[in-house]
Amino acid sequence: AQSVTQLDSQVPVFEEAPVELRCNYSSSVSVYLFWYVQYPNQGLQLLLKYLSGSTLVKGINGFEAEFNKSQTSFHLRKPSVHISDTAEYFCAVSVLNRDDKIIFGKGTRLHILP
Amino acid sequence: NAGVTQTPKFQVLKTGQSMTLQCAQDMNHEYMSWYRQDPGMGLRLIHYSVGAGITDQGEVPNGYNVSRSTTEDFPLRLLSAAPSQTSVYFCASTTSGSGDTQYFGPGTRLTVL
């Protein structure tokens, strides 16, 4: 079975500072990896996803993530955060070629400090 | 395109009442899912459907029913509401295949007294 662990439930960071949100997954087969963002009082929307190819994936709003197969990680990074990045971020995994469930992590709440 | 729509946005129920949360999508997606979101628990899958007439249980199906008579609609029924079902409910849809983007509705905030 697949699982996703987001190592931090909350991350405070000062505005314009860099941030990394950590995600580790567990799977015995190849997976697809996703980061979704949830702004206050909204549904989730896709930030970026890794399907294959280059292990560095660029997404919307200046975010990027790096797939590390040996460490089974897919950490999300941004070099300089803004107050508008205040949101909850979810890492997710689905199994290659299996047409059903996607497993979400428990989420990391990003607090931007002025 | 309206995307994924959910109604109502807010609902308060008394224990034992029943209700249906509505979900519709206009993107001709085959796959639709219902999740509940609780603090510190992330999103947990309730039920999902891989096409009209086909549904299956997710991680937390007890107390909920679904049906999928059309591609567009995927209602979630609470048969006899309990306080443990107080949550925010999200509907999502995707084309097909495990690598595709899920599109989420805005959510329904349900309180059961």
Chai-1 contact restraints between the chains, C-beta under 6 A:
chainA,res_idxA,chainB,res_idxB,connection_type,confidence,min_distance_angstrom,max_distance_angstrom,comment,restraint_id
A,Y32,B,S98,contact,1.0,0.0,6.0,A-B,restraint_1
A,Y32,B,G99,contact,1.0,0.0,6.0,A-B,restraint_2
A,G43,B,F90,contact,1.0,0.0,6.0,A-B,restraint_3
A,G43,B,F104,contact,1.0,0.0,6.0,A-B,restraint_4
A,G43,B,G105,contact,1.0,0.0,6.0,A-B,restraint_5
A,G43,B,P106,contact,1.0,0.0,6.0,A-B,restraint_6
A,G43,B,G107,contact,1.0,0.0,6.0,A-B,restraint_7
A,L44,B,F104,contact,1.0,0.0,6.0,A-B,restraint_8
A,L46,B,T101,contact,1.0,0.0,6.0,A-B,restraint_9
A,L51,B,G99,contact,1.0,0.0,6.0,A-B,restraint_10
A,S94,B,S98,contact,1.0,0.0,6.0,A-B,restraint_11
A,V95,B,S98,contact,1.0,0.0,6.0,A-B,restraint_12
A,R98,B,S98,contact,1.0,0.0,6.0,A-B,restraint_13
A,K101,B,L45,contact,1.0,0.0,6.0,A-B,restraint_14
A,F104,B,G42,contact,1.0,0.0,6.0,A-B,restraint_15
A,F104,B,L43,contact,1.0,0.0,6.0,A-B,restraint_16
A,G105,B,G42,contact,1.0,0.0,6.0,A-B,restraint_17
A,K106,B,G42,contact,1.0,0.0,6.0,A-B,restraint_18
A,G107,B,G42,contact,1.0,0.0,6.0,A-B,restraint_19
